[in-house]
Amino acid sequence: MKKTGFLKTILGSFFFKNSFLKASRLSKNSKGIILLLGTVFTKMKSEGGGSPFQKIKDKVKAMGLLMRYYANGTYRSVEGKNVVIILAGLIYFLSPLDLIPDILPVVGFADDIALITFIYNSVAEELEKFELWLLNQKAEVQEA
């Protein structure tokens, strides 16, 4: 996937590098992942439906669900690097101080939208695998 100049700036920023380091440590801490997800979903609820953030809400939910199943040990068929990448994106998303601070109206979410979209597209195969697994789990429950 091609990285734009804006995306390269985000990925090279101190803010993303810091998020990535935190994610590397957090990836081994199931309770920490669950706490992070709680904070992410709280932020998503607090943002209005018409906010610029709406554009990435479904992507955040999909990645969050994968991370929840990973953290509780139900689904572990995810590559470690993808766990770290997703967590880094979620940590960056939560930070009010990032490349473009979230307090700036409208443009404050531009970096979050770009990064979450990039990460979502980067782990799309992983998400598809997880969604198929999830559908199979639901089918097995219905058969039982």
N, C-alpha and C positions, 0 to 999 in steps of 0.2 A: 504494500500500500504506500502510495506516494505521500511524503510529508511536505506540507507547505512551509513557507518561511515562518508564518505565525506559529505553526505547530512545532517547528524546530526550536523556536524561541522558548516555547513553553517547556518542551522536553529538556532543554539545556539550562533552564532556570534553576536558581538556588531552591526555589519553592518545590519544584517537582523532584529534584534530587533529594531533598530532605524527605519528601513524602515517600520516595522509593526506599530510602534507608529505613524509615519507620515501618514500611510494609514488609521489608525483608525480615525484620525482627518479629513483627506481628504474625506473619504467616505460620509461625510455629506455636502460636498461642490461641487455641480455640476459643477460650473465654473472651480474650481481647477482640477477636474477630466478631463475636456475637455482640459485644458492647459497641464496637464500631458500627455495625449494621443497624443497631437500635438508634444510634445518633444520626445516621444517614437517613433512615426512614422518618425520624422526627423532623429533620430539616425538609424532607420532601413534602411532608404534610403541612408544614408551616408556610411553604411557598404557595402562593395563589395559583389557581388553574390557568390564569392568563399570563403568568410570568414567562420570561424567556426560558426559564428552567424547564418548562413543560415539554420542550423539544427533546429533552434527554431523560425524562421521567421513566419511560418504559425501558430504556437501556439500563438505567441504574437499577430498576427493579429486577430485571433479568440477571444482571451480574450479582446483585445482592442475594437473590434466591440461590444461585449456584454457590456463593460463599457460605450461606447459612447451612446448606446441606453438606458442604465440605467441612465446616467447623464442627458440626455435630456428629461427624463421622459416618453419615449415611451414604455420602457419595465421595469417593476418593480418586476417581478416575480422571483427575485433572492434573495437568503438568504443573509442577512447582513454579516454574517461571510465570505461568499464566495466573496463578494465585497471587503472586507478588505484583504483577502488572495491574490486575484488577484492584487489589487493595491499595496500591499507590494512587490509582485514579480516584478511588473513594476518599482516601485521606486528603488528597489535593482538593477535591470537591468540597469537603467539609471546612477547609481552612478559609476563614474570612480574609486572610492576608495571603494573596497569591499574586501571580503576575498582574492580573487586573483585579483589584479588590472588589469583593461582592457588594460593598456598600454603594458603589457607583451605579446609578440607575441604568437599566438595560444593558450597557456594555460590560457591567461587572460579571456577568455570566458568560461572556464570549469565550474566555479561555477555558472555563469549565465545560461548555458545550463542545468546543473543539477537542479537548482532551478526552472526554468521556466517549464521544463519537469515534475517535481514533482507536481507543482501547477496545471498545465494543467491536469494531470492525476487525481489529487485530486478533481477538479471541472468538470470532464468530463460529469457527469450526468447533471449538470447545463448548460453546453455548448450545450449538445444534446437537452435539453428542449428549449433553446433559438433558436437553429437552426431550430427546428420544428416550433416554433412560427414564425420565420422569413419567412420560406417557406409558411406558412399559410397566412401571411400578403401579400406576393407577389402574391399568388393565388387569394386572395380577390381583389387585385388591378386589376389583369388581367380580372376577371369576371365583374368588374364594367364598 
